[in-house]
């Protein structure tokens, strides 16, 4: 059994449906090995990367309600720092939204 070390914990304004779409898009770059109810595992250099999620209470600003998810990126032992950084960067690029 792989031991996962948390690298990043993110508070993201998204629905679970949006997050799952991003998880599947990332599988085009890193082979997805497992998809469960609350996490997905990917093959990365030296081991496994895991994206885990759970729903958080909505963020309420006046009359606006934003869905929120706590998203954790974790890596098994043996995944080098540069591979962790590459995986994290790809995840962030897939989840960027326009604005301005």
QUIKAWO-V666563 format. One record per pair of residues at least 4 apart in sequence whose C-alpha atoms are under 6 Angstrom apart, sorted by sequence separation. I is the first residue (numbers start at 1). GAP is how many residues later the second one is. D is the distance in whole Angstrom. If there is no record, write none. Layout:
I_GAP_D + I_GAP_D
//
This chain:
27_4_5 + 44_4_5 + 60_4_6 + 85_4_6 + 27_5_5 + 35_5_4 + 43_5_5 + 60_5_5 + 34_6_5 + 42_6_6 + 59_6_6 + 34_7_5 + 42_7_5 + 59_7_5 + 33_8_6 + 41_8_6 + 58_8_5 + 32_9_6 + 33_9_5 + 41_9_4 + 58_9_5 + 32_10_4 + 40_10_6 + 58_10_6 + 31_11_5 + 40_11_5 + 30_12_6 + 31_12_6 + 39_12_5 + 56_12_5 + 30_13_6 + 39_13_4 + 56_13_5 + 38_14_6 + 55_14_5 + 38_15_5 + 54_15_6 + 54_16_5 + 53_17_5 + 53_18_4 + 52_19_6 + 52_20_5 + 51_21_6 + 51_22_5 + 50_23_6 + 50_24_5 + 49_25_6 + 49_26_4 + 48_27_6 + 48_28_5 + 47_29_6 + 47_31_6 + 46_32_5 + 47_32_5 + 46_33_5 + 15_52_6 + 14_53_5 + 13_54_6 + 14_54_5 + 13_55_4 + 12_56_6 + 12_57_5 + 11_58_6 + 11_59_5 + 10_60_6 + 10_61_5 + 9_62_6 + 9_63_4 + 8_64_6 + 8_65_5 + 7_66_6 + 7_67_5 + 6_68_4 + 5_69_5 + 4_70_6 + 5_70_5 + 4_71_5 + 4_72_4 + 3_73_5 + 2_74_6
//
